[in-house]
Amino acid sequence: MAEAFPVRKIIHVDMDAFYASVEQLDDPDLIGKPVAVGGGEKRGVVSAASYEARKFGVRSAMSGALAKQRCPDLIFVRPRFDRYKEISTEIQKIFHEYTDLVEPLSLDEAYLDVTENKKVNPSATLIALDIRKQIKQRVGLNASAGISVNKFVAKVASDINKPNGQKTVAPEEVLSFLEALDIKKFYGVGKVMKEKMYRLGIFTGKDLKAKPLEFLEEHFGKSGRYFYHIVRGIQHSKVKPTRTRKSLAAERTFSENISSEVFMLERLDDIASEVEKRLKKSKVAGKTITLKIKYSDFTLQTRSRTLPYYISSRELLMENVKDLLFQDKMRDSVRLLGISLSNLNNENSKKEDKPPPEKSIDVQLKLDF
């Protein structure tokens, strides 16, 4: 029997169509109707779509015009982020009734480590059921959940029985679950990566597992080692209650395309002021400035530079952003500009504890899941 590393009980909770569901909760007239949160005007973008809208192929990040074309009866509502944050805070309170090991990923999803929990309940499956029940009763929204031995498998599992469902992958089921999984379902495999894997004959987890480490590193670089381990159920990442902010950013999409660099500088100055405000609020500074440019044809370009010192003021941001803007000729008119500051001075330089040896999940291991 293979030696096994300590197995945790991890739950990934993911709210169902969160923004759209909040709008339907607050306005009963929207219940059962196709709803998109975002702008429906010419240059609007869908932030979220209800399940009724998704049946027509409406998705987040889709242009409002295309969404309306796919679903003529689509109802657009403006996002209310203060309201979403308010409800998210209530949901977080429910999580903390079960464990303090809660790692929020966004307003609508989080990891929970319930290996040891406040309810003294040995079953992570029953805890997930109860959490979803409490969210429904106290907030009025549906949530889905994935339950397994690590964060990766739990996150993948939470999508299996959506909406308003859950999936448990017990320790003895992890390897077979991953082997049968379509490669596009692996967290971290986007459209481009999926197509590359398809070209290499990798369609399922079993296909991925059959490739040696050297092959994966040759074709996928550093990601190759990640894929090699993850398909074997190897992941040591802990649920971290406090997530260190890696960057701060602000961006603007314009109602009309901009071709004049003078106008771009005016807009960038406003964006830099917003970044400065967020930096002061978070009490951080950074070294790496990145200018984000999205052209009228939706192609994206970034230009970055790293300074030998930390900055946080609008003036120093703009001094560097201006250099980045004129670093190269603009390829086309611009529809979006953004500024981000990373390499922040809040990053913990202390190295994490060395992870346990890399071993696959012991298929003989039995736990009350």
Residue pairs with C-beta under 8 A, 6 or more apart in sequence:
1 362
1 364
2 359
2 360
2 362
2 363
2 364
3 359
3 362
4 359
4 361
4 362
4 365
5 236
5 356
5 357
5 359
6 356
7 149
7 171
7 361
7 365
7 367
8 113
8 115
8 149
8 150
8 238
8 239
9 113
9 114
9 115
9 124
9 147
9 149
9 367
9 369
10 111
10 112
10 113
10 114
10 124
10 147
10 148
10 149
10 150
10 151
10 153
10 154
10 239
11 111
11 112
11 114
11 124
11 127
11 128
11 131
11 145
11 146
11 147
11 154
12 109
12 110
12 111
12 112
12 145
12 146
12 147
12 151
12 154
12 155
12 157
12 158
13 95
13 109
13 110
13 112
13 128
13 131
13 132
13 143
13 144
13 145
13 158
14 108
14 109
14 143
14 144
14 145
14 146
14 158
14 159
14 162
15 21
15 91
15 108
15 109
15 135
15 141
15 142
15 143
15 144
16 51
16 141
16 142
16 143
16 144
16 162
16 163
16 164
17 48
17 49
17 50
17 51
17 54
17 163
18 48
18 84
18 107
18 108
18 141
19 37
19 47
19 48
19 79
19 84
19 108
20 35
20 36
20 37
20 48
20 49
20 50
20 53
21 50
21 141
21 142
22 80
22 83
22 84
22 87
22 141
23 30
23 35
23 37
23 77
23 80
24 30
24 31
24 33
24 35
24 50
25 140
25 141
26 83
27 77
30 50
30 75
30 77
32 52
33 50
33 52
33 73
33 75
34 49
34 50
34 52
34 53
34 55
34 56
34 58
34 71
34 73
34 74
34 75
35 49
35 50
35 52
35 53
35 74
35 75
35 76
35 77
36 46
36 47
36 48
36 49
36 50
36 53
36 58
36 64
36 67
36 74
36 75
36 76
36 77
37 46
37 47
37 48
37 49
37 76
37 77
37 78
37 79
38 44
38 45
38 46
38 47
38 48
38 64
38 76
38 78
38 79
39 45
39 64
39 76
39 78
40 64
40 65
40 67
40 68
40 74
40 76
41 64
42 64
42 65
43 63
43 64
43 253
43 254
43 255
43 335
44 63
44 64
44 65
44 76
45 61
45 62
45 63
45 64
45 253
46 58
46 59
46 60
46 61
46 62
46 63
46 64
46 67
47 60
47 79
48 60
49 58
49 59
49 60
49 67
51 163
53 67
53 71
53 74
56 70
56 71
56 74
57 70
57 71
58 67
58 70
58 71
58 74
64 76
67 74
68 74
68 76
84 107
84 108
85 107
87 139
87 141
88 104
88 107
88 108
90 138
90 139
91 135
91 139
91 141
91 143
92 102
92 104
92 110
94 131
94 134
94 135
94 138
94 139
95 102
95 110
95 112
95 131
96 102
97 118
97 134
98 112
98 114
98 117
98 118
98 119
98 127
98 130
98 131
99 112
99 113
99 114
99 116
99 117
99 118
100 241
101 112
101 113
101 114
101 239
101 241
102 110
102 111
102 112
102 239
102 241
103 110
103 111
103 112
103 239
103 240
103 241
103 243
104 110
104 243
105 111
109 158
111 151
111 154
111 155
111 239
112 131
112 239
113 238
113 239
114 121
114 124
114 127
117 127
119 127
119 130
121 127
122 368
123 368
123 369
124 147
124 168
124 369
125 147
125 166
125 168
125 369
128 145
128 147
128 166
128 168
129 166
131 143
131 145
132 142
132 143
132 144
132 145
132 164
132 166
135 141
135 142
135 143
136 142
136 143
142 163
142 164
143 164
144 158
144 159
144 161
144 162
144 163
144 164
144 165
144 166
145 158
145 166
145 167
146 153
146 154
146 155
146 156
146 157
146 158
146 159
146 160
146 166
146 167
146 168
146 169
147 154
147 157
147 166
147 167
147 168
147 169
147 369
148 154
148 157
148 168
148 169
148 170
148 174
148 369
149 169
149 171
149 174
149 233
149 361
150 233
150 235
150 236
150 237
151 235
151 237
151 239
152 187
152 230
152 235
152 237
153 169
153 174
153 177
153 178
153 233
153 235
154 169
155 187
156 181
156 185
156 186
156 187
157 166
157 167
157 168
157 169
157 177
158 166
158 167
159 185
160 167
161 167
168 369
169 177
170 367
170 369
171 361
171 362
171 363
171 365
171 366
171 367
171 369
172 363
172 364
172 365
172 366
174 233
174 361
175 232
175 233
175 360
175 361
175 363
178 205
178 209
178 230
178 231
178 232
178 233
179 204
179 205
179 206
179 209
179 231
180 204
180 205
180 206
181 204
181 205
182 203
182 204
183 189
183 194
183 197
183 198
183 202
183 203
183 204
183 205
183 207
183 208
184 194
186 205
186 208
186 227
186 230
186 231
188 223
188 226
189 197
193 220
193 223
196 219
196 220
197 203
197 208
200 211
200 219
201 207
202 208
202 211
205 231
208 216
208 227
208 231
209 231
209 232
211 228
213 224
213 225
213 228
215 224
216 223
216 224
216 225
216 227
216 228
217 224
217 225
217 228
218 224
220 227
229 235
229 358
232 360
232 361
233 360
233 361
234 358
234 359
234 360
234 361
236 355
236 356
244 346
244 347
244 348
245 282
245 284
245 344
245 346
246 342
246 344
246 347
247 286
247 340
247 341
247 342
247 344
248 275
248 278
248 279
248 282
248 284
248 286
248 340
248 341
248 342
248 344
249 275
249 290
249 292
249 338
249 339
249 340
249 341
250 271
250 274
250 275
250 278
250 338
250 339
250 340
251 271
251 292
251 336
251 337
251 338
251 339
252 267
252 270
252 271
252 336
252 337
252 338
253 294
253 335
253 336
254 267
254 334
254 335
254 336
254 337
257 296
257 333
257 334
257 335
258 264
258 267
258 333
258 334
258 335
258 337
259 330
259 333
259 334
261 325
261 326
261 330
264 325
264 334
264 337
265 318
265 322
265 325
267 337
268 291
268 318
268 321
268 322
268 325
268 337
268 339
269 314
269 318
271 337
271 338
271 339
272 314
272 317
272 318
272 321
272 339
273 314
275 314
275 317
275 339
275 340
275 341
276 312
276 313
276 314
276 317
279 285
279 286
279 312
279 341
280 312
282 346
284 312
284 344
284 345
284 346
285 310
285 311
285 312
285 341
285 344
285 345
286 310
286 311
286 312
286 341
286 342
286 343
286 344
286 345
287 306
287 307
287 308
287 309
287 310
287 311
287 342
287 343
288 304
288 305
288 306
288 307
288 341
288 342
288 343
289 304
289 305
289 306
289 307
289 311
289 317
289 320
289 321
289 324
289 339
289 340
289 341
290 302
290 303
290 304
290 339
290 340
290 341
290 342
291 302
291 303
291 304
291 321
291 324
291 325
291 337
291 338
291 339
292 300
292 301
292 302
292 336
292 337
292 338
292 339
292 340
293 300
293 301
293 302
293 303
293 330
293 334
293 336
293 337
294 300
294 301
294 334
294 335
294 336
294 337
295 301
295 330
295 331
295 332
295 333
295 334
295 335
296 332
296 333
296 334
296 335
297 332
298 335
299 331
299 332
301 331
303 324
303 325
303 327
303 328
304 324
305 320
305 323
305 324
306 343
307 320
310 345
311 317
311 320
311 341
312 341
317 339
317 341
321 339
